[in-house]
Amino acid sequence: MPELPEVQALVDFLAERTAGLAITGVELASFSVLKTFNPPPQALEGAPVDGVHRHGKFLDIDADGTHLVFHLARAGWLRWSDQLPATVVRPGKSPIALRVRLSDGSGFDLTEAGTKKSLAAYIVKDPAEVPGIARLGPDPMADDFSLETFRSMLDGRRTQIKGLLRDQEFIAGVGNAYSDEILHVAKISPFAIAGSLAPEVVDRLYAALRDTLASAVTTASGKPAKELKDAKRAGMRVHARTGEACPVCGDVVREVSFADTSLQYCATCQTGGKPLADRRLSRLLK
């Protein structure tokens, strides 16, 4: 799933390539992907692209005041073409869910792999009309996201820090991968209770949050869409590296599995050397 750094890179990628162009067509190959009905897709035809923006993990193309907003979810992606084929995309014939044509013949497809379909697109007059955007917490890369703000957000929270970092209503843009990375950098157990973190640990977590995301944004910047997934994987320290050596201490990277996901961590760096118990127990093995 693309998270804040990859989404920001896609925003920058699209902003550069759509500058001075207009949308000439929006084709639906999966009718379930479009979650709104008014305005219709035809409202975007002929509209100049005024800008591309990010809201958490949502991408927002502003076309003369009408916004095409989309969330790539777990298995969605954006595939750019300098010259799209002239044939109209057909429902059910490929992974393509939605195609956007631009005035110079270029454009992009939103694709989704697998059987669990959660890619979502919206056509709205105001991005705040999208429920997921309306509920978003603060952006951790915003200039006004201060340590004091972060401290107040954690105060009294009886929630495990891993889950809290992934909660889009708490902080916008961080998902499973970067929460693993942030907690490893900060040397904090993913099962630690947020409101119980000592002040110096909160300082460390805030720095890890900002620095990890900023570094990933820099790494992703300027890369074409097709290279972003590999760049993300290559930059991971512990996420999706179960059984490999921790790059900091050399201990083995361990995993806790959930129903449809997993987390990775280093016991030496994050839990005092003790492997984490099954997630249903939410405690350390004795």
N, C-alpha and C positions, 0 to 999 in steps of 0.2 A: 504493500500500500504506500503510495507517495505521501510523504509528510511535508511539513513546512519548507525544508530546504529544496526538495524536488519541485514542489508546487511553485515556489518563488522562481525557480529556474525556468519552469514552463511559462510562467507569467512573463518573465523577461524575454524568453524566446519568442512568444507570440506577439508581444508588444513591438519587437523589432521587425517582425515579418509582416505584421498587419498595418503598420504605419502608412497612412495615406491611401489605404484600400477601403473598399466597401464590401459588405456581405451581399452576395448575389443569390444565394440559395441555402436552405437548410433542409436536408433530407433525412427522414426517420426510417431506419431499418428495424428498429425495435420500438414499437409504440409505447411500451411500458416504461422506457427510459425517461420520457418527458412527463414531468409531474404536474405541469400546469397546462391550462387550455386557453387562457386569455391573458396576454395577447397570443395569437397563433404564430407558428413559425414564419408565416408569410409576412408578418410585421417587421421582420429583420431584413427582408429583401430590399436591396438598394440603400440600406442604411450605412453610412460611413462609420468605420471603427474609430471611436474617440479615445479609447484607452483599454488597457487590460490590468486587472487588479486581483489581489489575493485577499480572502477573508478566511483565516485559518487554513483549512485544506480545500476550500472552495476557490475555483477560478471564475472570474467575472469579466466578460467581454462587454464593454459599454459601446453600443452601436446607436449613436444619436439618441440617447436617452432610453433605449430599450436594452435590457441586459440579458445576455445569455450566460447563465450561471451553471456550472457543473461541478460535481464531486465524483472523483474517479473511484472511490471506495477501494475494496480489497483487490480486485482483479481488473480494474479499468485502466486504460492508458490512452494517450493522445499520439496519433500517428500523423506526422506532417508530410505533405507532398508538395513539391514545387510546381507540379502540374498534375492536377487530379484527372482521372479518366472521365471522358464525357458521358459515359453510361451512368444512368441513375442507379444508386445502390438499392438492392432488392432485399426485402425483409427475409430473415432466416437463411440467407445464402452464405454468410460469412460472420466473423466475430464483430463486424462493424455494427454499431448501434445508432450512430448519428454522424452525418457528414455536413461540414460547413464549407461552402464554396466562396471564394473571394474574387474580386474583380480582375485580377491579373491571371486567373486560371489556377492559382495555388489554393491551398486549403488544408483541412485536416479532418481525420476521422477519429471519433471516440470509439474505442474497441473494448470488449470485455471477454475474458476467457472464463471457462468453467461453466457450471450449471447454476451456481448460486448468483443470481443477478441483483446487484445493488448499485450499479452505476446510475446516477441520477442527474437529470438536466432540468433546468427551469428557465422560462422566459417571463421576465417580470419588468415592471417599471422602476422598482426600487429593490436592491438586493436584500433589504431588511424584510421583504415579503417571504423570503426563503426561510422556513422554520429553523433549519440548522444554523443559519447565519444569525438570526435573531437571538438565538440562545448562546452564542459564542462568548467565552470568557475573554480576558485581555490577551493581546498578542505579546508573547514574551520578547519579541525583538523591537517592540515599540520604544521610542525614546523615553516615554513617561512610565515604562514598566520598571520601577525602582526596587531596590532591596527592601525599602520600607513597605511598599505595596505588597511585595511577595510575603514578607513577614506577616502582615495583617491577614492575608489570604489563608495562610497555614494555621493561624491561631485557632485553637480549639477543635481542629479537624481530627476526628477519630477514625480516619481512613488510612489504609495502607498507601504509602507514598507512590508506589508504582501505579496503582489504579487512579490515583488523583492526578498524576501528571498526564495520564491518557484521557482524562475527562475533558471533553471539549468545552464544557460549560465552566470549567475551572481555568484552564489555559488553552488557547486556540492553537492547533497546529502540530502538537506533539502526539505521536502514536506509539505503537509497541516497540519499534526498533530504536527510536531516539530516546525513549524513556529508559531502555536498558543501558544505552550508551551514557546518558547523563548520570544515572545512578552509579555506574562503574567509575566514571571520572570523579564523582563526588565521594566515592567510597562509602556508600550507604546501602543497606539491605533494601531490596524491593518490598519487603514485608514490614519495614519500619513504619510506625504510626506518625503521620504527618505532624500532628499537633504536639507530639512529644519530642521532636527534634531539638537538641540544644542550640542556642543562638549561633555558636560557631559552626555547627553543622548546617544550619540554614544558610549562613553566609557561603559555605562551600557549595551547597546545592544551587544557590542562585548563580554563582559564578560558573558552575558547570553547565547549567541550563543555557545561559547566554553564550558562553564560549563554544560549547559543542554545536549549537545551532548556527552560530556565526561562522564557524569553521566549515560546517557542511554547506552552508549557503555559498561561501567563497569557492569551495571545491566544485559545486554544481554549476556555478555561474558560467555562462558562455557555452555550455555543452549543449549539443542538439538533443532533442527529446529522446532519440533512440539510444543515447549513451547514458542517460541519467540512472537507469536501474542498475547497470553494472558499476557505475561510479559510487552509488550508494552502498552496494554490497562490499565493494573493495575498501570503503572507509570504515567499516564496522570493526570495533575492538572486541566486543563479546557477543553482540546480537548475531544469531544464526551461526555461531562458531562453537557449538557444543562439542566437547572433546578436544578442542585445540588448546594451545598454551595461551594463558593470559599474557598480553604484551607488556604488562607492567611487572608482574612477579613470577611468571612462569608456571603458576598453578594451572590445573585443568579448568577450562570453562565448563560450568555445570548448567543444568536446565531444570525448570519446573514446568510440567505440561498441564495444560488446561483442556477443556472440551474441544475448542477449535483454534487454540493458539498456544504459545509457550513463551517463557521468558528465559533469558540467559544472564549469568552473573559469575563472578569470581568469589569463591568463599574466602580466600586469603585477603583479598582487597576489601570485601564488603561485609562479611558476616563473622569476622574473627576466626576464620578457619572452619567454621561449622557449616556443613551442607544444610540447605533449607529443606524443611519437611514438605510433604505433599501439600498443595495449595489449599486443600480442604481443612487442614489443621492450622495453617497460617502461623506456624511457629518453628523454631529450630529443632532439629533432631538432637536428642540427648546422646 
